[in-house]
Each structure stands twice: as C-alpha cells, then as structure tokens.
Amino acid sequence: MTVDETQFHVLAVDDSLVDRKLIERLLKTSSFRVTAVDSGSKALEFLGLNDEEDENDHQDVGLGVNLIITDYCMPGITGYDLLKRIKKSSSFKDVPVFIMSSENIPSRINRCLEDGAEEFFLKPVQLSDVNKLRPHLMKGRSKDIDGTRCC
C-alpha cells in the first residue's frame, strides 16, 4: 500500500449498526478513511444534497469523498434513492457508488447497475469485496489529477 491510498475517503451508509461497523472495520483495515452514517438522509446531509434547490450552495461539503458504499434497504431514503440523487448531482455524479444488500434479487441488482452503481455486493461484505473498490478509486483519482473533475 502506498501513502496515497490512505487519503481515499469512503462514505459508508447502513441503518444496521452491526453491518455499518463491519464495513467500517474492513475499510479501515484496507487503509481507507471512513465516514459512517446510519441513513440515506444523513448521507445526503453530509454530501450537502439534502435540499435539491440549494445543491450549488453546498458544493464544498463532502467533496473529500472518493467513494460511497450504501445498503440498499433502509427506512426513508433507500440506497437506490441515494444512488439516483448522487448521480443527478453535478458535484458527485462521478463518485463511484456501490450498493450492498442481504437480498439476492436479480431485478434489484440490475436496476442499480443500470442506474449507475459500480457494483452490487451481497452481505455480509467480505474483504475480497473491499478489494474490488480500489480500481474504482484509482479511476477517480486520475480524473482529479488530469483536471476533468473539478472541485
């Protein structure tokens, strides 16, 4: 691992404390900086997207996030709703989003992938799943370096 990899910031979203702690521990073991929240609405708030009309006023909020991993099934704003809001956002549309769920429902998985999720993980998330995040982070980092993704 290089020193640069410790700079990757992952936003982890899951309403289950046990699953949230597991993903947080796996990510930290892989030298990621992690912000963990327990709902889609808190994730939107962290990203500054909780009020659609004011999105442009909050572009500096949450910009250090390089990747988002979210549970699919949560009360209120689901992981799928969160994915759609992120992909609609001019500030975060290029940030990779990963969905995770304990339910293996092909139509749900396909819908998430078609609407912009990088990958769909089945719970419990394993270290091998976390290792699949790295290439997506590297793509995001190269976009930042060559200037095509502006902060």
ABEGO torsion letter per residue (X at the ends): XBAAAAABBBBBBBABAAAAAAAAAAAAAAGBBBBBBABAAAAAAAAGAABAAAAAAAAABGAABABBBBBABBBEBBAAAAAAAAAABAAAAABBBBBBBABBBAAAAAAAAAAGBABBBBOBBBAAAAAAAAAAAAAAAAAAAAGABBX
